[in-house]
Every structure is written in C-alpha cells, then in structure tokens.
C-alpha cells in the first residue's frame, strides 16, 4: 500500500470506477501527472481505455469490485458515479482494508436522499429553500396549499440529475409528483420553494475534517440554448465563475464547513468530493441539493485547471491530511461542451462520434454509447478564449444527428448575476 504520495513507484495501481466522461477525465489527469501509474478501469470506455486496462466489471457491483481490487492489489480506488457510493462501496473496501476515495454509504446519504439532506440542512442551520417531504400524492396535495407559488418537485432518490421538475403551475406540480410515485414502489417526493438567482456548482475536496474548495463552476442543465428544453445530466460547464472572494468565503463558512461538521457530529464523517449545488439568491448562497462526488460535466471543466498532482490530493484526503496538502489551480479558464446523441435525454440513440481523439487546442473526454457521448474541454487565458477553442474543436467532431448547445460560456453567469 502507498505510505507517502511522493514515493510513488511504477508498480502503483489505481482503479477508477465508472464509464463516463467524468471518469475519463480522472484517468486523463492521473495519467498526465503520473504516467508511470497503472490505471485499471471498471468498466471504462473507449476513451479512458486508451490510458489503462479495462476490466469486465460493472460500477454497481460493489462486492465484485472489492474482490477485484484485492486480487489486483490496487493501491487506491477512485469512484466517479454516485450509485456505487450510495450502495456502500467505500464500506465494502474498508472492510477489506482497501483504500478508496469516496464517502461511506452513511455520508453519501446526503445525495442519496433529498429528504434526508433537507432535514440535515435544517438541523445544522445550512441555508436552503423551504420544503415539504411527502410520502404520497395525498400528502403532496395537502402540502401544496402551504406554497404561495408552484414549487420545484424533486424525486427523493437518485435520478441521474434528471429527477427535478420546475413546475410553472400547481397542476404541473401534481402531475410531476404523480409520475414519481408511479415510477417507484416506495417513493418520496420533496416539494421546494422556487428560489431566484443564478446557480453555481461548488465542489470541495474533503478528508472528514478539512475541506479545500475548488474553483466555482457554472453548468448548463437544460438541453437547448437559452436554457430551454428538458433537464439533462448536464450539457456543458465552465470554470472559474467570476465570483467575489467574499462570496467564496460565505460558501465555505455557511455551507461547506457546517456540512462537514454536521456529518461528523452525526457519525458520518465525509471523505471525498462534497458538492453543494447552489442558488446565489439576493440574500446569499442557498443549497439546492448536495452531491457526494465530482459533477459531470463540471469535472471536465475543473480537472484541466488543477495544477497540483491529483493523486497527491486524493491520497491526502484518504489519510485525513488534506490540511497539509497544497492544492494549486491554474490562473486560466476552461470551457467544456457536451455532445449528445439524437433523442437525448428521453430516448437517446446509440452513436459513435468520429474525429475526437486528436483535437487541436482541446481535449475530448468520452462518454457512453448513448446519451452524452463526448465532452470537449479547452483552456484559455479568459472564458472567451477557452470557449472559442472548445467550439473550434467541437466543429471538427463528426456526429451525425448529434446535438449540443452553442451558448456554453457565452457570458459569465456569475459575473452577470444571471437570473
């Protein structure tokens, strides 16, 4: 096992769990920092597979992955998606004495259950919207009477970033809640006051006690330009958002640090990436939801900006020594544009983009075969420069029938106070 990050030798193995663009970006960053590290990918894809050895293992097979990591003498496992974390992959690895970057199932509850997370925020004074948690449609109809305007309707469970309806009418809210209950045997719906402001993605490396906030990012959830169309897993992102030092300080002191303290106090110390999705309202930041891992596509906009050795940072988190680790970021901007298949998000078609392996001035992170196929990321001295490089690279990718937004990073939503 690794004892000191600075003494990495050629035999070190890192297992990356997941098969999307986020996991490709993690593999790319580790490979760029430490090309001598042997990367194992479970299951990986045809992009990340060029950087390491793909394994016939599903990201959801927690026990199988733990056995595999033991058999392969893996030194560190990094988990991309939220599903395995909620299912207890960190606990399964810990039981075998295996090192893993990611929270326990108890700590991952902060993403796995929106109702639990809202109650947690209420208990620890973390600013968020007023809400009601409902276990039946009858409870929804009663709770709606307490809202002056149609609320946001959220599926309590994991929904791949798509279990949210911003209702425009009370009838639409009832219909959205009904669809959630019909889709699951045991479901809970969260109704939430609709906040006004602009959204930010705030991710922080955490070691259970300390946190290091990354540059703030803006992502684009709607499918089409101008924030039209259905919600998706994310159609692009840029970083850093142009926010003040004062706002960053408030995000740390009012949200990240209270969440870390609260999780530890409740016997759920959090190691991994804590990711509050925020609304910056006129009176300050409020949490829309918590996530327990790197965002996607935010990871593809943030990892190219990380000057520090990613493996050093991850290992410091797993050892409870993040406070001793300098985390450096480039004084640049990154724009990441997602290319999706026809029919996404409702009925994505299988497709294979071409011409993405060698892009001038940009890097492409491969997604799956259906849905979000590719994320093209580019750096620049300014957001405008990064955006120009990203879209120039997108233009050289062949994707018949594919779709992407043309307005990622068109302006800095944070600097403009985007509503």
Protein Blocks (a to p, Z undefined) as FASTA:
>chain_A
ZZbfklccfklccddedjbfklmmmmmmmmmmmmmbccdddebjaklmmmmccddddfkl
mmlmmmmmmmnopabdcdfbfmlmmnopmmmmmmnopacedddfklmmmmmpmklmmmmm
mmnopacddddddfbfklmmmmmmmpmbdcddddfbaeehpacccdfbfklmmmmmmmmm
mmpmbdcdddddddeddddddddddehjaccddddddddfbfbghiiajddfbjbdcddd
dddfklmmmmmmmmmmmmmmmmmmnopacedjddddddddfkbccdfbdcfbdcdfklmm
mmmmmmbdfklmmmmmmnopmmmpccddddbdddddddddehiaklccddddehklpcgh
iacddddfehjfbdcddddfbfklmmmmmmmmmmmpccehiacdfkgokbcfklnopZZ
